[in-house]
């Protein structure tokens, strides 16, 4: 196993342990730190093992951090203007 894959496994274990702990801020601080560590790790893993392993790790990370992604998508939908048909 490569070092990037070992670190990715440790990231997933850490994310799951943090999710089990009680938190006053509903885990937003941990989600921010996990995202800040996970993005470069995901890039490194993709460079070493190819895009298929990178997509698998991205899907697994998105399943762990699903609520920040859901809120991000809601915010993006709110801030983007509705598409208009120019023919109207």
Secondary structure as GFF3:
##gff-version 3
##sequence-region A 1 88
A	DSSP	alpha_helix	3	20	.	.	.	ID=ss1
A	DSSP	alpha_helix	28	49	.	.	.	ID=ss2
A	DSSP	alpha_helix	51	64	.	.	.	ID=ss3
A	DSSP	alpha_helix	66	79	.	.	.	ID=ss4
###
